[in-house]
Amino acid sequence: MKKLLQASSIAALALVAAGCVETPPPVALTRRDVPKSFSQPIAANAQIWPKPGWWQGFGSPELDSLVVEAHQNNLNLASAVAAVMQARAQTYISASALFPSLSLAGTASRSSSNAQGFNLTRNDFGLSGSASYEASFWDTLPTLNSAQEALKAARFNQQTVALTVTASVANTYLDVLALRQRETIADQNIRAANRILGVTEAQVTNGVASRLSLAQQEAVVNGQKAQVPALQEQSNEARFALAVLLGRPPEGFKVTGDSLAGIKAPTVAPGLPSELLERRPDVAQAEAQLAAAHANVDAARNAFFPQINLTASGGYASTALSSMINPSNLGFSLGASLIQSIFNGGRLTGQVELSKAQQLQLIEAYRTAVLNAFKDVETSLSQVAHYAQEEKYTAAQVKAAAEAFRISEIQYREGVTDLLTVLQSQQTLFSAEDTLVQIKLARIQADVSLYTALGGGWSENPADMTQPVPIPATLPKASAPAVNAAKKAAKHLKNRGILDWIF
């Protein structure tokens, strides 16, 4: 019997060794998928890659406090944290299949019978334990691996949500400031229009100007006043949206800032495109989801292997509690079984095909995430460069328009020029000032987008990587540290059997 059990154990271990082989995830990218460098203009002498607290560089203590509050109370971020907790619990559930199931039971009974006129009372006591183990490593380990990769994906999603929330808070706060500044410009324009209206009224009273000029200027004043409520409404809506981002009700929420004048946007620049893949949590999330899907392929394939069930039970039974724990009262049993599916109507084959199709889908999702990451950086770099040029020219336009309006107002008071010239100068100045605020807002928000596109200071732990980062054929000399880091990560993957083609 002992030899039979030993032989069975050896056979079981052999099957386990044969079935426990996990294959590496398919390589989704090639060197052609990763450009050697970014094509859009990059600021000279700029910091390479953002720092984790990048929003602090905008010089607004109020923005800093809002971001901190959002990280603590944002509802979407809290939901992402709960998803991480669920994924972690799922890994515990998957890991439990690697351990045997143990149980302990105690019994006690009392019975009475009447035989030949005698009343017999009997006490029975029992203590038993049982253990069962299903030796199915070949699908349990891939399932556990899938759960662990899903946990990584949930963690990366939490980082993506945190980065998105930070950018949303910054952009919405900047919206509030810009709208308030535009409202201030509108009020200044109304005051200027009222000054011209006062001059026109005096000229009509003195018979110098006609009632037509007065009516025209009154229409201008009222038209400019009509623009203020719309700006106030947009400002309120942005403020309400900001409150929700902080997990607050809109009622009573206030923002003290009223202008973009104190906001500065520090410059930042990307490194190599290949390095970006290690700095985007959404790319890392797609990578982990692909690895989880591949583990499911392994689990579905390994489900064709047989299952080995080992059981053992034993216990004590006695009519007297005091003598129950006695070797003579011990009983036990051992058992083993092997189950091999012969026919299942194509269920296992269908599961393999389904898992492979899901893996193909996630390969394309990973590639899409990578391409979108490159697109986000290129778009943000382009916006930063072009909005900066547009802001420069518009600022010069505002300066010239302010001088033209000043001169035309003086000449109108002196009767040298007509009302139409003044109105045109005022409209040009007002439009230029309002446009300048909007362009400055767009430029600063482009900086926010660039910080977000570059990963916001996040970086992936090399131990979490399952996809090799393709290294372009030629690299600038200045990027040697990046090359060394990429080689180190690649070596880690190669040791896990994932990377053989890069060296």
C-alpha positions in Angstrom: 0.0 0.0 0.0 2.8 2.4 0.9 4.6 1.7 -2.4 1.3 2.3 -4.3 0.9 5.7 -2.6 4.5 6.6 -3.4 4.0 5.6 -7.0 0.8 7.6 -7.2 2.6 10.6 -5.7 5.4 10.4 -8.3 2.9 10.1 -11.1 1.0 13.1 -9.8 4.1 15.2 -9.5 5.1 14.2 -13.0 1.7 15.4 -14.3 2.1 18.6 -12.4 5.5 19.3 -13.8 4.2 18.6 -17.3 1.2 20.8 -16.9 2.6 23.7 -14.9 4.5 25.3 -17.9 3.3 28.9 -18.4 4.0 30.5 -21.7 5.1 34.2 -22.0 2.6 36.7 -23.4 2.9 37.4 -27.1 5.1 40.4 -28.0 2.7 43.1 -29.3 5.1 45.7 -30.5 8.0 45.8 -33.0 10.7 48.4 -33.4 8.7 49.9 -36.3 5.9 50.8 -33.9 8.1 53.0 -31.7 9.6 56.2 -33.3 13.1 57.2 -32.6 12.1 60.7 -31.5 9.1 63.1 -31.3 8.6 65.3 -34.3 7.0 68.4 -32.8 8.9 71.4 -31.3 10.4 70.7 -27.8 11.2 73.6 -25.5 15.0 74.1 -25.0 16.5 73.6 -21.6 13.2 72.2 -20.3 12.9 69.6 -17.5 12.9 66.1 -19.0 9.7 64.2 -17.8 7.4 65.7 -15.2 7.8 65.4 -11.5 5.1 63.7 -9.4 3.9 67.1 -7.9 3.9 68.8 -11.3 0.9 71.0 -10.6 2.8 72.8 -7.9 4.9 74.5 -10.6 1.9 76.6 -11.7 2.4 79.0 -8.7 -1.1 78.8 -7.3 -1.5 77.7 -3.6 -5.2 77.5 -4.2 -4.7 75.0 -7.0 -2.3 73.0 -4.9 -4.9 72.7 -2.1 -7.7 71.7 -4.6 -5.6 68.9 -6.0 -4.8 67.5 -2.6 -8.5 67.6 -1.7 -9.5 65.9 -4.9 -7.0 63.1 -4.3 -8.6 62.5 -0.9 -12.3 62.9 -1.8 -12.9 62.5 -5.6 -15.6 59.9 -6.1 -14.2 58.4 -9.3 -10.8 57.9 -7.6 -12.5 56.3 -4.6 -14.3 53.9 -7.0 -10.9 53.0 -8.6 -9.5 52.3 -5.1 -12.4 50.0 -4.4 -11.7 48.2 -7.7 -8.2 47.6 -6.5 -9.5 46.1 -3.3 -11.8 43.8 -5.3 -8.9 42.7 -7.5 -6.7 42.0 -4.5 -9.5 39.9 -2.9 -9.8 37.9 -6.1 -6.1 37.0 -6.0 -6.7 35.6 -2.5 -9.6 33.5 -3.8 -7.5 32.3 -6.8 -4.5 31.5 -4.5 -6.7 29.4 -2.1 -7.0 26.7 -4.8 -3.3 25.9 -4.2 -3.9 24.7 -0.6 -5.8 21.7 0.7 -9.2 22.0 2.3 -9.2 20.9 6.0 -12.2 20.4 8.2 -12.8 19.2 11.8 -16.1 17.9 13.2 -17.2 16.8 16.6 -20.3 14.7 17.3 -22.2 13.7 20.4 -25.4 11.7 20.7 -27.4 9.9 23.3 -29.8 7.1 22.5 -32.2 4.9 24.5 -33.7 1.5 23.7 -35.9 -1.1 25.5 -34.8 -4.7 25.1 -36.3 -7.6 27.1 -37.7 -5.2 29.6 -34.5 -3.4 30.2 -34.0 0.3 29.4 -30.6 0.7 27.8 -29.1 4.2 27.4 -26.0 4.7 25.1 -23.7 7.7 24.7 -21.7 8.1 21.5 -18.9 10.6 21.0 -16.8 11.3 17.9 -14.1 13.6 16.7 -13.1 13.5 13.1 -11.0 15.4 10.6 -10.8 15.4 6.9 -8.6 16.8 4.2 -9.1 17.1 0.5 -6.8 18.4 -2.2 -7.4 18.8 -5.9 -4.1 18.7 -7.7 -4.8 20.9 -10.7 -1.8 23.2 -10.8 -1.9 23.4 -14.6 -5.0 25.6 -14.6 -4.8 26.9 -11.0 -1.5 28.7 -11.5 -2.5 30.4 -14.7 -5.7 31.5 -13.1 -3.8 32.9 -10.2 -1.4 34.7 -12.6 -4.4 36.1 -14.4 -5.8 37.4 -11.1 -2.4 39.0 -10.2 -2.2 40.7 -13.6 -5.8 41.9 -13.2 -4.7 43.4 -9.8 -1.9 45.2 -11.5 -4.3 46.5 -14.1 -6.6 47.8 -11.4 -3.6 49.5 -9.7 -2.6 51.1 -13.0 -6.1 52.2 -13.6 -6.2 53.9 -10.2 -3.1 55.8 -11.2 -4.7 56.8 -14.5 -7.8 58.0 -12.7 -5.7 60.0 -10.3 -3.8 61.6 -13.2 -7.0 62.4 -15.0 -8.6 63.9 -11.9 -5.6 66.1 -11.3 -5.7 67.4 -14.9 -9.5 67.9 -14.7 -9.1 69.9 -11.4 -6.4 72.0 -13.0 -8.3 72.6 -16.2 -11.6 73.4 -14.5 -9.9 75.8 -12.0 -8.2 77.5 -14.9 -11.6 77.8 -16.7 -13.0 79.6 -13.6 -10.1 82.0 -13.5 -10.2 82.8 -17.2 -14.0 83.3 -17.2 -13.7 85.7 -14.3 -10.9 87.6 -16.0 -13.0 87.9 -19.2 -15.9 89.2 -17.0 -13.5 91.8 -15.7 -12.5 92.8 -19.2 -16.2 93.1 -20.1 -16.8 95.4 -17.2 -13.9 97.6 -18.2 -15.2 97.7 -21.7 -18.7 98.7 -20.4 -17.1 101.5 -18.3 -15.3 102.7 -21.4 -18.5 102.6 -23.4 -20.3 104.6 -20.7 -17.6 107.3 -20.9 -18.1 107.6 -24.6 -21.9 107.6 -24.0 -21.4 110.5 -21.6 -19.4 112.5 -24.2 -22.0 111.7 -26.9 -24.9 112.9 -24.6 -23.0 116.1 -24.0 -22.5 116.6 -27.7 -26.2 116.0 -28.4 -27.1 118.5 -25.7 -24.8 121.1 -27.3 -26.0 120.3 -30.8 -22.7 119.0 -31.9 -23.9 115.4 -32.5 -27.2 113.9 -33.6 -29.6 111.6 -31.8 -28.5 108.9 -34.1 -25.0 108.8 -32.6 -26.6 108.7 -29.1 -28.8 105.8 -30.1 -25.8 103.9 -31.6 -23.8 104.3 -28.4 -26.7 103.2 -26.2 -27.0 100.1 -28.3 -23.3 99.4 -27.9 -23.5 99.8 -24.1 -26.5 97.4 -23.8 -24.9 94.9 -26.1 -21.8 94.8 -24.0 -23.8 94.5 -20.8 -25.6 91.5 -22.3 -22.4 89.6 -22.6 -21.7 89.6 -18.8 -24.5 87.3 -17.7 -23.3 84.6 -20.1 -19.8 84.8 -18.8 -21.1 84.6 -15.2 -23.2 81.6 -16.0 -20.2 79.8 -17.6 -18.1 80.7 -14.5 -20.8 79.2 -12.2 -21.0 76.0 -14.2 -17.2 75.6 -14.1 -17.2 76.3 -10.4 -20.0 73.7 -9.8 -18.1 71.1 -11.9 -14.9 71.8 -9.8 -16.9 71.2 -6.6 -18.0 67.8 -7.8 -14.4 66.9 -8.7 -13.6 67.5 -5.1 -16.4 65.3 -3.9 -18.4 68.4 -2.6 -21.9 69.6 -3.3 -21.8 72.8 -5.4 -23.7 74.8 -2.8 -21.5 77.1 -0.9 -18.3 76.2 -2.8 -16.1 79.2 -3.5 -13.0 79.9 -5.5 -10.9 82.9 -4.5 -8.8 83.3 -7.7 -10.1 85.8 -10.3 -7.4 85.9 -13.0 -4.8 84.0 -14.9 -2.3 86.8 -14.2 -0.5 84.9 -11.4 -0.5 81.5 -13.2 2.8 80.4 -14.7 3.3 77.3 -16.7 6.7 75.6 -16.2 8.1 74.0 -19.3 8.6 70.3 -19.6 10.0 68.0 -22.3 9.7 64.4 -23.2 12.6 61.9 -23.4 12.6 59.1 -26.0 9.3 57.7 -27.2 10.4 54.3 -26.1 10.7 55.6 -22.5 7.2 57.0 -22.6 5.8 53.4 -22.6 7.1 53.0 -19.1 5.6 56.3 -17.9 2.0 56.0 -18.9 -0.2 54.2 -16.4 -2.9 53.6 -19.1 -0.3 51.8 -21.3 0.8 49.8 -18.3 -2.9 48.9 -17.6 -3.4 47.7 -21.2 -0.2 45.7 -20.8 -1.4 44.0 -17.7 -4.8 43.3 -19.2 -3.1 41.6 -22.1 -1.0 39.5 -19.7 -4.1 38.5 -17.8 -5.8 37.5 -21.0 -2.8 35.4 -22.0 -2.9 33.6 -18.6 -6.5 32.8 -19.3 -5.4 31.2 -22.6 -2.9 29.1 -20.6 -5.6 28.1 -18.1 -8.1 27.2 -20.9 -5.4 25.1 -22.7 -4.4 23.3 -19.5 -8.0 22.4 -18.7 -7.4 19.5 -21.0 -5.1 17.9 -18.4 -6.6 15.4 -15.9 -7.5 16.4 -12.4 -6.1 14.5 -9.4 -8.1 14.5 -6.2 -6.5 13.4 -2.9 -8.7 12.8 0.2 -7.9 11.7 3.7 -10.1 11.4 6.8 -9.6 10.1 10.3 -11.0 10.4 13.8 -11.9 8.9 17.1 -15.2 7.3 18.2 -16.1 6.1 21.7 -19.0 5.6 24.0 -17.2 7.3 26.8 -15.9 10.9 26.5 -13.0 10.2 28.8 -11.6 7.4 26.7 -12.4 8.8 23.3 -8.8 10.0 22.5 -7.3 6.5 22.6 -5.3 4.8 19.8 -7.7 1.9 19.8 -10.6 4.2 18.9 -8.8 5.7 15.9 -9.9 5.1 12.4 -8.8 6.7 9.1 -9.1 6.4 5.3 -7.1 7.6 2.3 -8.2 8.0 -1.2 -7.1 9.2 -4.6 -8.8 9.7 -7.9 -7.9 10.9 -11.4 -10.5 12.5 -13.6 -10.0 13.0 -17.3 -12.6 14.6 -19.5 -13.4 12.4 -22.5 -16.2 14.3 -24.2 -17.6 17.7 -23.2 -19.4 18.7 -26.4 -16.6 21.1 -27.4 -16.8 23.2 -24.3 -13.1 23.1 -23.5 -12.1 23.8 -27.2 -14.6 26.7 -27.3 -13.1 28.1 -24.1 -9.6 28.0 -25.7 -10.8 29.7 -28.8 -12.7 32.3 -26.8 -9.6 33.0 -24.7 -7.4 33.4 -27.8 -9.9 35.8 -29.4 -9.9 37.9 -26.2 -6.1 37.9 -26.2 -6.1 39.1 -29.8 -8.5 41.9 -28.9 -6.3 43.0 -26.0 -3.2 42.9 -28.2 -4.9 45.5 -30.4 -6.1 47.4 -27.3 -2.5 47.6 -26.1 -1.2 48.8 -29.5 -3.9 51.4 -29.5 -3.0 52.6 -26.1 0.7 52.9 -27.2 -0.2 54.8 -30.4 -2.6 57.1 -28.5 0.2 57.9 -26.0 2.5 59.0 -28.8 -0.4 61.0 -30.4 -1.2 62.7 -27.1 2.4 63.9 -26.7 2.7 65.1 -30.3 -0.6 67.0 -30.0 0.3 68.6 -26.7 3.8 69.6 -27.9 2.2 71.2 -31.0 -0.4 73.0 -29.0 2.2 74.4 -26.5 4.4 75.7 -29.4 1.6 77.2 -31.5 -0.4 78.7 -28.6 2.7 80.4 -27.4 3.2 82.0 -30.7 -0.4 83.0 -30.9 -0.3 84.5 -27.5 2.8 86.6 -28.4 1.1 88.1 -31.5 -2.2 88.7 -29.7 -0.4 90.4 -26.8 1.2 92.8 -29.4 -2.2 93.3 -30.9 -3.7 94.3 -27.5 -1.0 96.8 -26.9 -1.5 98.5 -30.3 -5.3 98.4 -30.0 -5.2 100.0 -26.5 -3.1 102.8 -27.9 -5.4 103.3 -30.9 -8.5 103.4 -28.6 -6.8 105.9 -26.3 -6.0 108.2 -29.2 -9.5 107.8 -30.8 -11.2 108.6 -27.5 -9.2 111.8 -27.0 -9.9 112.9 -30.6 -13.6 112.2 -30.2 -13.7 114.4 -27.1 -12.0 117.1 -29.0 -14.3 116.6 -32.0 -11.5 115.7 -34.3 -12.9 112.2 -35.2 -16.3 110.7 -35.5 -18.1 108.1 -33.2 -17.7 105.3 -35.7 -13.9 105.4 -35.4 -14.1 105.3 -31.7 -16.5 102.4 -31.7 -14.3 100.4 -34.1 -11.2 101.0 -31.9 -13.1 100.0 -28.8 -14.4 96.8 -30.4 -10.9 95.9 -31.7 -9.4 96.4 -28.2 -12.2 94.5 -26.4 -12.1 91.5 -28.8 -8.3 91.4 -28.6 -8.2 91.5 -24.8 -10.9 88.8 -24.6 -9.1 86.6 -27.2 -5.8 87.0 -25.4 -7.3 85.6 -22.2 -8.7 82.6 -24.1 -5.4 82.0 -25.9 -3.5 82.1 -22.6 -6.0 79.7 -21.1 -5.5 77.3 -24.1 -1.7 77.6 -23.7 -1.7 76.8 -20.0 -4.2 74.0 -20.5 -1.9 72.6 -23.3 0.8 72.5 -20.7 -1.5 70.5 -18.4 -2.2 68.2 -21.3 1.5 67.8 -21.9 2.2 66.9 -18.3 -0.7 64.4 -18.5 0.5 63.0 -21.8 4.0 62.4 -20.3 2.5 60.4 -17.4 2.5 63.1 -14.7 5.7 61.8 -13.1 4.6 58.2 -12.8 6.8 55.3 -13.9 6.3 51.6 -14.1 8.2 49.2 -11.8 10.4 47.0 -14.1 9.2 43.9 -12.2 5.7 44.6 -13.4 6.6 44.7 -17.0 5.4 41.8 -19.3 6.1 43.5 -22.6 9.5 44.3 -23.9 10.1 47.9 -24.9 11.5 48.0 -28.5 14.7 50.0 -28.7 15.2 52.0 -32.0 18.2 51.0 -34.1 20.1 54.2 -33.5 19.8 56.5 -30.5 21.3 59.9 -29.6 24.4 59.8 -27.4 22.6 61.8 -24.7 20.1 59.0 -24.2 22.6 56.4 -23.0 21.0 56.3 -19.5 17.7 55.5 -21.1 19.2 52.8 -23.1 20.8 51.2 -20.0 17.5 51.4 -18.2 15.7 49.7 -21.2 18.4 47.0 -21.3 18.0 46.3 -17.6 14.2 45.9 -18.0 14.7 43.7 -21.0 17.2 41.5 -19.1 14.6 41.1 -16.4 12.0 40.0 -19.0 14.5 37.7 -20.6 15.1 35.9 -17.3 11.4 35.3 -17.1 11.4 33.7 -20.6 9.6 36.7 -22.2 12.4 38.3 -24.2 14.7 36.5 -26.6 14.8 38.6 -29.6 16.1 42.0 -28.4 19.7 41.0 -27.8 
